[in-house]
Amino acid sequence: MVLFAIAAAAFVATFAGGLFALRLKDRLHLVLGFSAGAVIGVAFFELLPEAVEAGARFDSARTLLSWGAAGFLFYLILDRIALHYAGLRAETQTTGHSLRGTLGAGSLSAHSVLDGIAIGLAFQISAAIGIIVTVGVLAHDFSDGINTMNVVLKNGGGQAQAMRWLLTDAIAPLAGILLTMLFTLPAPMFGRVLAVFFGFFLYIGASDFIPESQHAHPKFFTTAMTLLGAGVIYAAVAMTMR
């Protein structure tokens, strides 16, 4: 029941991001700045320590960090594929823009399925891990909603098409959560999976959110929001450890 409530929250976060992209563009950099700090905070203050602790009986710290690096690089590949097909790099031609928007939105929706898988597997490890991963995923889903709306509209798609893709992206985390109900993660994999998630979140925060939030916007307030986001996660994790 908790997982379905989280899927509903992910739906709301994604949809809210898409609507935000339409109506409140001037504040977008502050939201992305906070999201960057929150996602990076989840990576460093929760996922990495938990990966080392959960995997200590089965793997060395070096092995777990290698899994983390693999997660970072794997997400890098997914992101480059999405950018390639979305045509988000500086191109001035209009031919094929609608197709690139469709491919880009489809890639983002696939990423959202991965978000749902992350939540489902995290709850298999423990409720505490599941909750902290959910916090990071919800921040990511808000950004996904923004990006889904933007990639369709910027590539020649209409608002109706953008809303259809936004709905698809919002439902995608539920599909990922349902997939994790079909199998149980073995205990020796707990640390490795957490390390891979660490790599995912580190990439999302450092290579996606921070550059996007800093682009053509006041740097001081955006940076302050990033620090605030990381601080909020640090405080939340510290409270759960008492």
MIDOSE-1310 file (N, C-alpha, C; in nm, 2 decimals, decimal comma, always signed):
residues 242
mvlf	+0,08/-0,12/+0,00/+0,00/+0,00/+0,00/+0,09/+0,13/+0,00; +0,20/+0,12/+0,08/+0,29/+0,24/+0,08/+0,35/+0,26/-0,05; +0,38/+0,16/-0,13/+0,45/+0,18/-0,26/+0,35/+0,24/-0,36; +0,22/+0,21/-0,35/+0,12/+0,27/-0,43/+0,10/+0,42/-0,40
aiaa	+0,11/+0,45/-0,27/+0,10/+0,59/-0,23/+0,22/+0,67/-0,28; +0,34/+0,60/-0,28/+0,46/+0,67/-0,33/+0,44/+0,69/-0,48; +0,39/+0,59/-0,55/+0,37/+0,60/-0,70/+0,27/+0,72/-0,73; +0,17/+0,73/-0,64/+0,08/+0,85/-0,66/+0,16/+0,98/-0,64
aafv	+0,25/+0,98/-0,53/+0,33/+1,10/-0,51/+0,42/+1,13/-0,63; +0,48/+1,03/-0,69/+0,56/+1,04/-0,80/+0,48/+1,10/-0,92; +0,36/+1,05/-0,94/+0,27/+1,10/-1,04/+0,25/+1,25/-1,02; +0,22/+1,29/-0,90/+0,19/+1,43/-0,87/+0,32/+1,52/-0,89
atfa	+0,43/+1,47/-0,85/+0,56/+1,54/-0,86/+0,59/+1,56/-1,01; +0,58/+1,46/-1,09/+0,61/+1,47/-1,23/+0,51/+1,57/-1,30; +0,38/+1,55/-1,27/+0,28/+1,64/-1,33/+0,30/+1,78/-1,29; +0,33/+1,80/-1,16/+0,36/+1,94/-1,11/+0,48/+2,00/-1,18
gglf	+0,58/+1,92/-1,21/+0,70/+1,97/-1,28/+0,66/+2,02/-1,42; +0,58/+1,94/-1,49/+0,54/+1,98/-1,62/+0,46/+2,11/-1,62; +0,37/+2,12/-1,53/+0,28/+2,24/-1,52/+0,37/+2,36/-1,48; +0,47/+2,34/-1,39/+0,56/+2,44/-1,35/+0,64/+2,50/-1,47
alrl	+0,68/+2,40/-1,56/+0,75/+2,44/-1,68/+0,67/+2,53/-1,77; +0,54/+2,51/-1,77/+0,45/+2,60/-1,85/+0,42/+2,73/-1,79; +0,41/+2,74/-1,66/+0,36/+2,86/-1,60/+0,46/+2,95/-1,51; +0,56/+2,89/-1,46/+0,64/+2,96/-1,36/+0,79/+2,94/-1,40
kdrl	+0,82/+2,97/-1,52/+0,96/+2,95/-1,57/+1,06/+3,04/-1,50; +1,02/+3,16/-1,45/+1,12/+3,25/-1,39/+1,17/+3,20/-1,26; +1,10/+3,10/-1,19/+1,15/+3,05/-1,06/+1,21/+2,91/-1,08; +1,22/+2,87/-1,20/+1,26/+2,73/-1,23/+1,40/+2,70/-1,17
hlvl	+1,50/+2,80/-1,19/+1,64/+2,78/-1,15/+1,65/+2,75/-1,00; +1,56/+2,82/-0,92/+1,57/+2,80/-0,77/+1,52/+2,66/-0,74; +1,42/+2,61/-0,80/+1,37/+2,47/-0,77/+1,47/+2,37/-0,81; +1,53/+2,39/-0,93/+1,63/+2,29/-0,98/+1,76/+2,30/-0,89
gfsa	+1,79/+2,42/-0,84/+1,90/+2,43/-0,75/+1,88/+2,35/-0,62; +1,76/+2,37/-0,56/+1,73/+2,29/-0,44/+1,73/+2,14/-0,47; +1,67/+2,10/-0,58/+1,67/+1,96/-0,62/+1,81/+1,90/-0,64; +1,90/+1,98/-0,69/+2,04/+1,94/-0,71/+2,10/+1,90/-0,57
gavi	+2,08/+1,99/-0,48/+2,14/+1,97/-0,34/+2,07/+1,85/-0,28; +1,94/+1,83/-0,29/+1,87/+1,72/-0,23/+1,92/+1,59/-0,29; +1,93/+1,58/-0,42/+1,97/+1,45/-0,48/+2,12/+1,42/-0,45; +2,20/+1,52/-0,45/+2,34/+1,49/-0,41/+2,35/+1,46/-0,27
gvaf	+2,27/+1,52/-0,18/+2,27/+1,49/-0,04/+2,23/+1,34/-0,02; +2,12/+1,30/-0,09/+2,08/+1,16/-0,08/+2,20/+1,06/-0,12; +2,27/+1,10/-0,23/+2,38/+1,02/-0,27/+2,49/+1,00/-0,16; +2,53/+1,12/-0,11/+2,65/+1,11/-0,02/+2,62/+1,08/+0,13
fell	+2,50/+1,13/+0,17/+2,47/+1,12/+0,31/+2,39/+0,99/+0,35; +2,33/+0,93/+0,25/+2,25/+0,81/+0,28/+2,29/+0,69/+0,19; +2,29/+0,70/+0,06/+2,31/+0,59/-0,02/+2,45/+0,53/-0,01; +2,56/+0,61/-0,01/+2,69/+0,56/-0,01/+2,72/+0,50/+0,13
peav	+2,69/+0,57/+0,24/+2,71/+0,50/+0,37/+2,64/+0,37/+0,39; +2,51/+0,37/+0,34/+2,43/+0,25/+0,35/+2,48/+0,14/+0,27; +2,53/+0,17/+0,15/+2,59/+0,07/+0,06/+2,71/+0,00/+0,12; +2,80/+0,08/+0,19/+2,92/+0,03/+0,25/+2,87/-0,06/+0,37
eaga	+2,78/-0,01/+0,45/+2,73/-0,09/+0,56/+2,66/-0,22/+0,52; +2,57/-0,21/+0,43/+2,49/-0,33/+0,38/+2,58/-0,43/+0,31; +2,68/-0,38/+0,24/+2,76/-0,47/+0,16/+2,89/-0,52/+0,23; +2,91/-0,47/+0,36/+3,04/-0,50/+0,42/+3,07/-0,65/+0,44
rfds	+2,96/-0,73/+0,45/+2,98/-0,88/+0,47/+3,01/-0,95/+0,34; +2,99/-0,88/+0,23/+3,00/-0,95/+0,10/+3,11/-0,89/+0,01; +3,13/-0,76/+0,02/+3,22/-0,69/-0,08/+3,31/-0,59/+0,00; +3,42/-0,57/-0,06/+3,51/-0,46/-0,01/+3,46/-0,33/-0,05
artl	+3,51/-0,22/+0,02/+3,47/-0,09/-0,01/+3,51/-0,05/-0,15; +3,62/-0,10/-0,20/+3,67/-0,07/-0,33/+3,57/-0,13/-0,44; +3,52/-0,25/-0,41/+3,43/-0,32/-0,50/+3,30/-0,24/-0,51; +3,25/-0,20/-0,39/+3,12/-0,12/-0,38/+3,14/+0,01/-0,46
lswg	+3,25/+0,08/-0,44/+3,27/+0,21/-0,51/+3,28/+0,18/-0,66; +3,33/+0,07/-0,70/+3,33/+0,03/-0,84/+3,19/+0,02/-0,90; +3,10/-0,04/-0,82/+2,96/-0,05/-0,86/+2,90/+0,09/-0,87; +2,94/+0,18/-0,77/+2,89/+0,31/-0,78/+2,94/+0,38/-0,91
aagf	+3,06/+0,36/-0,94/+3,12/+0,42/-1,07/+3,04/+0,36/-1,19; +3,01/+0,23/-1,18/+2,94/+0,17/-1,29/+2,80/+0,23/-1,31; +2,73/+0,26/-1,19/+2,60/+0,33/-1,20/+2,61/+0,46/-1,26; +2,71/+0,54/-1,22/+2,73/+0,67/-1,27/+2,75/+0,67/-1,42
lfyl	+2,84/+0,58/-1,47/+2,87/+0,57/-1,61/+2,75/+0,52/-1,69; +2,68/+0,42/-1,63/+2,56/+0,37/-1,70/+2,46/+0,48/-1,72; +2,43/+0,56/-1,62/+2,34/+0,67/-1,63/+2,39/+0,77/-1,73; +2,52/+0,79/-1,73/+2,58/+0,88/-1,83/+2,54/+0,84/-1,97
ildr	+2,55/+0,71/-2,00/+2,52/+0,65/-2,13/+2,37/+0,67/-2,16; +2,28/+0,64/-2,07/+2,14/+0,67/-2,09/+2,11/+0,81/-2,12; +2,18/+0,90/-2,05/+2,15/+1,04/-2,07/+2,20/+1,09/-2,20; +2,32/+1,04/-2,24/+2,37/+1,08/-2,38/+2,28/+1,03/-2,49
ialh	+2,23/+0,91/-2,47/+2,13/+0,85/-2,57/+2,01/+0,94/-2,58; +1,96/+0,98/-2,46/+1,84/+1,06/-2,46/+1,86/+1,20/-2,53; +1,98/+1,26/-2,50/+2,01/+1,39/-2,56/+2,03/+1,38/-2,71; +2,09/+1,27/-2,75/+2,11/+1,25/-2,89/+1,98/+1,24/-2,97
yagl	+1,89/+1,16/-2,92/+1,76/+1,14/-2,99/+1,67/+1,25/-2,97; +1,68/+1,33/-2,86/+1,59/+1,44/-2,84/+1,64/+1,56/-2,92; +1,76/+1,56/-2,97/+1,81/+1,67/-3,05/+1,82/+1,80/-2,96; +1,86/+1,78/-2,83/+1,87/+1,89/-2,74/+2,00/+1,98/-2,76
raet	+2,09/+1,92/-2,83/+2,21/+2,00/-2,86/+2,18/+2,11/-2,96; +2,26/+2,21/-2,97/+2,23/+2,32/-3,06/+2,21/+2,28/-3,20; +2,09/+2,27/-3,25/+2,06/+2,24/-3,39/+1,96/+2,34/-3,43; +1,97/+2,39/-3,55/+1,88/+2,50/-3,60/+1,78/+2,45/-3,70
qttg	+1,80/+2,32/-3,75/+1,70/+2,27/-3,84/+1,57/+2,24/-3,78; +1,46/+2,26/-3,85/+1,33/+2,23/-3,80/+1,28/+2,09/-3,84; +1,34/+2,03/-3,95/+1,30/+1,90/-4,00/+1,32/+1,80/-3,89; +1,22/+1,72/-3,86/+1,24/+1,61/-3,77/+1,23/+1,65/-3,62
hslr	+1,20/+1,78/-3,59/+1,20/+1,82/-3,45/+1,09/+1,75/-3,37; +0,97/+1,72/-3,43/+0,87/+1,66/-3,36/+0,91/+1,51/-3,32; +0,98/+1,45/-3,42/+1,03/+1,31/-3,39/+1,13/+1,31/-3,27; +1,22/+1,41/-3,28/+1,32/+1,42/-3,17/+1,25/+1,45/-3,03
gtlg	+1,14/+1,53/-3,04/+1,07/+1,55/-2,91/+1,01/+1,42/-2,86; +0,95/+1,34/-2,95/+0,89/+1,22/-2,91/+0,99/+1,12/-2,85; +1,11/+1,11/-2,92/+1,21/+1,02/-2,87/+1,27/+1,07/-2,74; +1,28/+1,20/-2,73/+1,33/+1,25/-2,60/+1,24/+1,23/-2,49
agsl	+1,11/+1,25/-2,51/+1,01/+1,23/-2,41/+1,00/+1,08/-2,37; +1,01/+0,99/-2,48/+1,01/+0,85/-2,45/+1,13/+0,80/-2,37; +1,25/+0,86/-2,39/+1,37/+0,83/-2,31/+1,35/+0,87/-2,17; +1,29/+0,99/-2,15/+1,27/+1,04/-2,01/+1,16/+0,95/-1,94
sahs	+1,07/+0,90/-2,01/+0,97/+0,81/-1,95/+1,03/+0,68/-1,91; +1,13/+0,63/-1,99/+1,20/+0,51/-1,96/+1,29/+0,53/-1,83; +1,34/+0,65/-1,82/+1,42/+0,68/-1,70/+1,33/+0,68/-1,58; +1,20/+0,72/-1,59/+1,11/+0,72/-1,48/+1,07/+0,58/-1,44
vldg	+1,07/+0,49/-1,53/+1,05/+0,35/-1,50/+1,16/+0,30/-1,41; +1,29/+0,35/-1,44/+1,40/+0,31/-1,36/+1,39/+0,37/-1,22; +1,33/+0,49/-1,21/+1,31/+0,55/-1,08/+1,22/+0,47/-0,99; +1,11/+0,41/-1,06/+1,02/+0,32/-0,98/+1,09/+0,20/-0,94
iaig	+1,18/+0,14/-1,02/+1,25/+0,02/-0,98/+1,34/+0,06/-0,86; +1,41/+0,17/-0,87/+1,49/+0,21/-0,75/+1,41/+0,22/-0,62; +1,29/+0,27/-0,63/+1,21/+0,28/-0,51/+1,17/+0,14/-0,46; +1,13/+0,05/-0,55/+1,08/-0,08/-0,51/+1,20/-0,16/-0,45
lafq	+1,32/-0,16/-0,51/+1,43/-0,23/-0,46/+1,48/-0,17/-0,33; +1,47/-0,04/-0,31/+1,51/+0,02/-0,19/+1,43/-0,03/-0,07; +1,30/-0,04/-0,10/+1,21/-0,09/+0,01/+1,23/-0,23/+0,04; +1,28/-0,31/-0,06/+1,31/-0,45/-0,03/+1,43/-0,46/+0,07
isaa	+1,52/-0,35/+0,07/+1,63/-0,35/+0,16/+1,58/-0,31/+0,30; +1,51/-0,20/+0,31/+1,45/-0,15/+0,44/+1,36/-0,04/+0,41; +1,27/-0,02/+0,51/+1,17/+0,10/+0,49/+1,25/+0,23/+0,50; +1,35/+0,24/+0,59/+1,43/+0,37/+0,60/+1,50/+0,40/+0,47
igii	+1,56/+0,30/+0,41/+1,63/+0,32/+0,28/+1,52/+0,36/+0,17; +1,41/+0,29/+0,17/+1,31/+0,32/+0,08/+1,26/+0,46/+0,09; +1,24/+0,51/+0,21/+1,19/+0,65/+0,22/+1,30/+0,75/+0,17; +1,42/+0,73/+0,21/+1,52/+0,83/+0,17/+1,54/+0,83/+0,02
vtvg	+1,54/+0,71/-0,05/+1,55/+0,70/-0,19/+1,43/+0,77/-0,26; +1,31/+0,75/-0,19/+1,19/+0,81/-0,25/+1,20/+0,96/-0,25; +1,26/+1,02/-0,15/+1,28/+1,17/-0,14/+1,36/+1,21/-0,26; +1,47/+1,15/-0,29/+1,56/+1,18/-0,41/+1,49/+1,16/-0,54
vlah	+1,41/+1,05/-0,55/+1,34/+1,02/-0,67/+1,23/+1,12/-0,70; +1,16/+1,17/-0,59/+1,05/+1,26/-0,61/+1,11/+1,40/-0,66; +1,23/+1,44/-0,61/+1,29/+1,56/-0,66/+1,33/+1,54/-0,81; +1,38/+1,42/-0,84/+1,41/+1,39/-0,98/+1,29/+1,39/-1,07
dfsd	+1,18/+1,33/-1,02/+1,06/+1,32/-1,10/+1,00/+1,46/-1,13; +1,01/+1,55/-1,04/+0,97/+1,69/-1,06/+1,05/+1,75/-1,18; +1,18/+1,73/-1,18/+1,26/+1,77/-1,29/+1,23/+1,70/-1,42; +1,20/+1,57/-1,41/+1,16/+1,49/-1,53/+1,03/+1,55/-1,60
gint	+0,94/+1,59/-1,51/+0,82/+1,66/-1,56/+0,85/+1,78/-1,64; +0,94/+1,86/-1,58/+0,98/+1,99/-1,65/+1,05/+1,96/-1,78; +1,14/+1,86/-1,78/+1,21/+1,83/-1,90/+1,12/+1,76/-2,01; +1,03/+1,68/-1,97/+0,94/+1,62/-2,06/+0,86/+1,72/-2,14
mnvv	+0,80/+1,82/-2,06/+0,72/+1,93/-2,12/+0,81/+2,01/-2,22; +0,93/+2,04/-2,17/+1,02/+2,13/-2,25/+1,07/+2,06/-2,38; +1,10/+1,93/-2,37/+1,16/+1,86/-2,49/+1,06/+1,85/-2,60; +0,93/+1,83/-2,57/+0,82/+1,82/-2,67/+0,80/+1,96/-2,73
lkng	+0,78/+2,06/-2,65/+0,74/+2,19/-2,69/+0,86/+2,26/-2,77; +0,98/+2,23/-2,73/+1,09/+2,29/-2,80/+1,12/+2,23/-2,93; +1,07/+2,11/-2,95/+1,09/+2,04/-3,08/+0,97/+2,03/-3,17; +0,88/+2,13/-3,15/+0,77/+2,15/-3,25/+0,65/+2,08/-3,21
ggqa	+0,64/+2,01/-3,10/+0,52/+1,94/-3,05/+0,42/+2,04/-2,99; +0,29/+2,01/-3,00/+0,19/+2,10/-2,94/+0,17/+2,07/-2,80; +0,09/+2,16/-2,73/+0,07/+2,14/-2,59/-0,01/+2,01/-2,56; -0,10/+1,97/-2,64/-0,17/+1,85/-2,62/-0,08/+1,73/-2,62
qamr	+0,01/+1,73/-2,72/+0,11/+1,62/-2,73/+0,20/+1,62/-2,60; +0,24/+1,74/-2,56/+0,33/+1,75/-2,44/+0,26/+1,70/-2,32; +0,13/+1,73/-2,31/+0,05/+1,68/-2,19/+0,04/+1,53/-2,19; +0,02/+1,47/-2,31/+0,01/+1,32/-2,32/+0,14/+1,26/-2,28
wllt	+0,25/+1,31/-2,32/+0,38/+1,26/-2,28/+0,41/+1,28/-2,13; +0,36/+1,39/-2,08/+0,37/+1,42/-1,93/+0,30/+1,32/-1,85; +0,18/+1,28/-1,90/+0,10/+1,18/-1,83/+0,17/+1,04/-1,84; +0,23/+1,01/-1,95/+0,30/+0,88/-1,96/+0,42/+0,88/-1,87
daia	+0,49/+0,99/-1,86/+0,61/+1,00/-1,77/+0,56/+0,99/-1,63; +0,45/+1,05/-1,59/+0,40/+1,05/-1,46/+0,36/+0,91/-1,41; +0,31/+0,83/-1,50/+0,26/+0,69/-1,47/+0,38/+0,59/-1,47; +0,49/+0,63/-1,54/+0,60/+0,54/-1,55/+0,66/+0,48/-1,42
plag	+0,68/+0,57/-1,31/+0,73/+0,51/-1,19/+0,65/+0,39/-1,13; +0,52/+0,40/-1,15/+0,43/+0,29/-1,10/+0,47/+0,16/-1,17; +0,50/+0,17/-1,30/+0,54/+0,05/-1,38/+0,67/-0,01/-1,32; +0,76/+0,08/-1,29/+0,89/+0,03/-1,23/+0,87/-0,04/-1,09
illt	+0,78/+0,02/-1,01/+0,75/-0,03/-0,88/+0,69/-0,17/-0,89; +0,59/-0,18/-0,99/+0,52/-0,31/-1,01/+0,62/-0,42/-1,06; +0,72/-0,38/-1,14/+0,82/-0,48/-1,18/+0,90/-0,54/-1,06; +0,93/-0,46/-0,96/+1,01/-0,51/-0,85/+0,92/-0,60/-0,76
mlft	+0,79/-0,61/-0,78/+0,71/-0,70/-0,71/+0,72/-0,84/-0,76; +0,78/-0,86/-0,88/+0,79/-0,99/-0,94/+0,91/-1,07/-0,89; +1,01/-1,00/-0,81/+1,12/-1,08/-0,77/+1,17/-1,01/-0,64; +1,25/-1,09/-0,56/+1,31/-1,04/-0,44/+1,46/-1,03/-0,45
lpap	+1,52/-0,92/-0,41/+1,66/-0,90/-0,42/+1,74/-0,98/-0,32; +1,84/-1,06/-0,36/+1,92/-1,14/-0,27/+2,00/-1,05/-0,18; +2,03/-1,09/-0,05/+2,10/-1,01/+0,04/+2,24/-0,96/-0,01; +2,32/-1,05/-0,07/+2,45/-1,01/-0,12/+2,44/-0,89/-0,22
mfgr	+2,32/-0,87/-0,28/+2,31/-0,76/-0,38/+2,27/-0,63/-0,32; +2,24/-0,62/-0,19/+2,19/-0,50/-0,13/+2,29/-0,39/-0,14; +2,41/-0,41/-0,10/+2,52/-0,31/-0,10/+2,55/-0,26/-0,25; +2,55/-0,36/-0,34/+2,58/-0,33/-0,48/+2,47/-0,24/-0,54
vlav	+2,35/-0,27/-0,51/+2,24/-0,20/-0,57/+2,24/-0,05/-0,51; +2,26/-0,04/-0,38/+2,27/+0,09/-0,32/+2,38/+0,17/-0,38; +2,50/+0,10/-0,41/+2,61/+0,17/-0,47/+2,58/+0,22/-0,61; +2,50/+0,14/-0,69/+2,46/+0,18/-0,82/+2,37/+0,30/-0,81
ffgf	+2,28/+0,30/-0,71/+2,19/+0,41/-0,70/+2,27/+0,54/-0,66; +2,37/+0,52/-0,58/+2,46/+0,63/-0,55/+2,52/+0,69/-0,67; +2,56/+0,61/-0,76/+2,61/+0,66/-0,89/+2,51/+0,73/-0,97; +2,39/+0,67/-0,98/+2,28/+0,74/-1,05/+2,25/+0,88/-0,99
flyi	+2,23/+0,89/-0,86/+2,19/+1,01/-0,80/+2,31/+1,12/-0,81; +2,43/+1,07/-0,80/+2,54/+1,16/-0,81/+2,54/+1,22/-0,95; +2,52/+1,14/-1,05/+2,52/+1,19/-1,19/+2,40/+1,29/-1,21; +2,28/+1,25/-1,17/+2,17/+1,34/-1,19/+2,19/+1,47/-1,12
gasd	+2,24/+1,47/-1,00/+2,26/+1,60/-0,93/+2,37/+1,68/-0,99; +2,49/+1,62/-1,01/+2,61/+1,70/-1,05/+2,61/+1,73/-1,20; +2,56/+1,64/-1,28/+2,57/+1,66/-1,43/+2,45/+1,71/-1,49; +2,34/+1,71/-1,42/+2,21/+1,75/-1,48/+2,15/+1,87/-1,41
fipe	+2,12/+1,85/-1,28/+2,05/+1,96/-1,21/+2,14/+2,08/-1,19; +2,26/+2,07/-1,15/+2,35/+2,19/-1,12/+2,37/+2,27/-1,24; +2,42/+2,21/-1,36/+2,44/+2,29/-1,48/+2,31/+2,36/-1,52; +2,20/+2,29/-1,52/+2,07/+2,34/-1,57/+2,03/+2,46/-1,48
sqha	+2,04/+2,44/-1,35/+2,00/+2,55/-1,25/+2,09/+2,67/-1,26; +2,21/+2,66/-1,30/+2,31/+2,77/-1,31/+2,31/+2,84/-1,44; +2,24/+2,78/-1,54/+2,24/+2,84/-1,67/+2,16/+2,97/-1,68; +2,23/+3,08/-1,71/+2,17/+3,21/-1,73/+2,08/+3,26/-1,62
hpkf	+2,12/+3,23/-1,50/+2,04/+3,27/-1,38/+2,13/+3,32/-1,27; +2,08/+3,40/-1,18/+2,16/+3,45/-1,07/+2,23/+3,33/-1,00; +2,36/+3,33/-0,99/+2,43/+3,22/-0,93/+2,42/+3,21/-0,78; +2,42/+3,33/-0,71/+2,43/+3,33/-0,56/+2,30/+3,26/-0,51
ftta	+2,18/+3,30/-0,54/+2,06/+3,24/-0,49/+2,05/+3,10/-0,53; +2,08/+3,06/-0,65/+2,07/+2,93/-0,70/+2,17/+2,84/-0,62; +2,29/+2,88/-0,60/+2,39/+2,81/-0,52/+2,34/+2,79/-0,37; +2,28/+2,90/-0,32/+2,23/+2,89/-0,18/+2,12/+2,78/-0,17
mtll	+2,03/+2,77/-0,28/+1,93/+2,67/-0,28/+1,98/+2,53/-0,28; +2,09/+2,52/-0,36/+2,16/+2,39/-0,37/+2,21/+2,34/-0,23; +2,28/+2,44/-0,16/+2,33/+2,41/-0,03/+2,22/+2,38/+0,07; +2,11/+2,45/+0,05/+1,99/+2,43/+0,14/+1,94/+2,29/+0,12
gagv	+1,93/+2,25/-0,01/+1,88/+2,11/-0,04/+1,96/+2,00/+0,02; +2,09/+2,02/+0,01/+2,18/+1,92/+0,07/+2,17/+1,92/+0,22; +2,16/+2,04/+0,28/+2,15/+2,05/+0,42/+2,02/+1,99/+0,48; +1,91/+2,00/+0,40/+1,78/+1,94/+0,44/+1,80/+1,79/+0,45
iyaa	+1,86/+1,73/+0,35/+1,88/+1,59/+0,35/+1,97/+1,54/+0,46; +2,08/+1,62/+0,48/+2,17/+1,59/+0,59/+2,10/+1,58/+0,72; +2,02/+1,69/+0,75/+1,94/+1,70/+0,87/+1,84/+1,58/+0,88; +1,78/+1,55/+0,77/+1,68/+1,44/+0,78/+1,75/+1,30/+0,81
vamt	+1,86/+1,28/+0,75/+1,94/+1,16/+0,77/+1,99/+1,15/+0,92; +2,04/+1,27/+0,97/+2,09/+1,27/+1,10/+1,98/+1,24/+1,20; +1,86/+1,29/+1,18/+1,75/+1,27/+1,27/+1,71/+1,12/+1,27; +1,72/+1,05/+1,16/+1,68/+0,91/+1,16/+1,78/+0,82/+1,23
mr	+1,91/+0,88/+1,24/+2,01/+0,80/+1,31/+2,01/+0,81/+1,46; +1,93/+0,90/+1,51/+1,93/+0,92/+1,66/+1,86/+0,81/+1,73
